[in-house]
Amino acid sequence: MVKDSQNRFADNPIWGEGWSWALFKPDNLEQNQAKNYKTDCLACHVPAKNTDWIYTDAYPALNQ
């Protein structure tokens, strides 16, 4: 996970909401399958919007 609070990559469709997004599928763990975070990633993260798009409940160490 990479956070960019300076919005340096505004023209890159993988970057948005302050994050670089990625989608790795089991059949190809070496290459990011996401082409656009809005269509490939964001919908699954809507429940985690209030925690900066991160599912912190699944990772207790992030809440410390």
Residue frames as qw, qx, qy, qz and C-alpha x, y, z in Angstrom:
[[0.000, 0.890, 0.456, 0.000, 0.00, 0.00, 0.00],
 [0.426, 0.052, 0.030, 0.903, 1.28, 3.42, -0.93],
 [0.036, -0.857, -0.453, 0.243, -0.24, 6.68, 0.30],
 [0.391, 0.234, 0.184, 0.871, 0.31, 9.97, -1.58],
 [0.105, -0.750, -0.505, 0.413, -1.07, 12.89, 0.38],
 [0.123, -0.521, 0.199, 0.821, 0.42, 15.36, -2.11],
 [0.662, 0.611, 0.360, -0.243, -1.65, 14.18, -5.11],
 [0.161, -0.598, 0.566, 0.545, 1.48, 13.85, -7.27],
 [0.164, -0.009, 0.901, 0.402, -0.13, 11.31, -9.61],
 [0.438, 0.410, 0.352, -0.718, -3.43, 13.01, -10.43],
 [0.562, 0.468, -0.373, -0.571, -3.30, 11.91, -14.08],
 [0.187, 0.217, -0.957, -0.047, -2.70, 8.24, -13.28],
 [0.685, -0.250, -0.307, -0.612, -5.93, 6.16, -13.17],
 [0.708, -0.139, -0.659, 0.211, -4.45, 3.74, -10.60],
 [0.268, -0.064, -0.478, 0.834, -4.03, 6.57, -8.09],
 [0.301, -0.545, -0.325, -0.712, -6.94, 8.14, -6.27],
 [0.660, -0.686, -0.207, -0.224, -8.38, 9.03, -2.89],
 [0.273, -0.832, 0.464, -0.134, -4.75, 9.47, -1.82],
 [0.738, -0.278, 0.614, 0.026, -3.75, 5.87, -2.59],
 [0.315, 0.400, -0.749, -0.425, -2.11, 3.77, -5.24],
 [0.828, 0.004, 0.329, -0.454, -4.53, 0.91, -5.86],
 [0.182, 0.381, -0.871, -0.252, -3.76, -2.63, -6.97],
 [0.877, 0.017, 0.200, -0.436, -5.65, -5.81, -7.74],
 [0.084, 0.440, -0.884, -0.134, -3.71, -9.06, -7.84],
 [0.882, 0.025, -0.053, -0.467, -5.54, -12.18, -8.98],
 [0.787, -0.348, 0.510, -0.005, -4.53, -15.77, -8.14],
 [0.868, 0.370, 0.267, 0.195, -3.69, -16.66, -11.73],
 [0.547, 0.560, -0.065, 0.619, -1.15, -13.81, -12.02],
 [0.549, -0.753, -0.236, 0.277, 0.34, -12.62, -8.75],
 [0.587, -0.139, 0.144, 0.785, 3.13, -10.73, -10.49],
 [0.118, 0.246, 0.346, 0.898, 1.08, -8.09, -12.30],
 [0.215, 0.329, 0.432, -0.811, -1.42, -5.51, -11.12],
 [0.198, 0.412, 0.828, 0.324, -4.71, -6.29, -12.87],
 [0.051, 0.818, 0.414, -0.397, -6.33, -2.97, -11.99],
 [0.432, 0.384, 0.341, 0.741, -6.38, -0.41, -14.77],
 [0.149, -0.533, -0.062, -0.831, -8.54, 2.22, -13.07],
 [0.090, -0.019, -0.793, 0.602, -9.11, 2.36, -9.33],
 [0.465, 0.078, 0.177, -0.864, -12.63, 3.77, -9.74],
 [0.796, 0.138, -0.308, -0.503, -13.84, 0.79, -11.75],
 [0.719, 0.186, -0.665, 0.079, -11.57, -1.98, -10.46],
 [0.417, 0.041, -0.689, 0.591, -11.07, -1.24, -6.75],
 [0.154, -0.235, 0.264, -0.923, -13.20, 1.45, -5.19],
 [0.688, -0.280, -0.319, -0.589, -16.54, -0.39, -5.04],
 [0.782, -0.176, -0.577, 0.158, -15.12, -3.11, -2.78],
 [0.423, -0.001, -0.453, 0.785, -13.66, -0.52, -0.42],
 [0.273, -0.575, -0.217, -0.740, -16.81, 1.59, 0.12],
 [0.723, -0.592, -0.351, -0.059, -17.46, -0.10, 3.51],
 [0.709, -0.307, -0.157, 0.615, -13.99, 1.04, 4.60],
 [0.252, 0.739, 0.155, 0.606, -14.39, 4.65, 3.46],
 [0.419, -0.877, -0.014, -0.237, -14.49, 5.96, 7.04],
 [0.740, -0.540, 0.284, 0.284, -11.12, 4.36, 7.78],
 [0.056, 0.737, -0.468, -0.484, -9.36, 5.93, 4.77],
 [0.761, 0.394, -0.359, -0.371, -10.42, 3.04, 2.49],
 [0.289, 0.358, -0.869, 0.182, -8.49, 0.47, 4.57],
 [0.796, -0.370, -0.392, -0.275, -10.17, -2.48, 6.25],
 [0.017, 0.579, -0.624, 0.525, -8.51, -1.84, 9.61],
 [0.795, -0.291, 0.286, -0.449, -10.81, -4.32, 11.40],
 [0.970, 0.203, -0.130, 0.019, -9.09, -7.12, 9.49],
 [0.652, 0.350, -0.353, 0.573, -5.66, -5.88, 10.56],
 [0.542, -0.781, -0.290, 0.108, -5.62, -5.13, 14.31],
 [0.627, -0.240, 0.011, 0.741, -2.04, -3.83, 14.17],
 [0.207, 0.452, 0.308, 0.811, -3.26, -0.90, 12.03],
 [0.374, -0.789, -0.341, -0.349, -5.47, 0.29, 14.87],
 [0.707, -0.486, -0.240, 0.455, -2.64, 0.65, 17.37]]
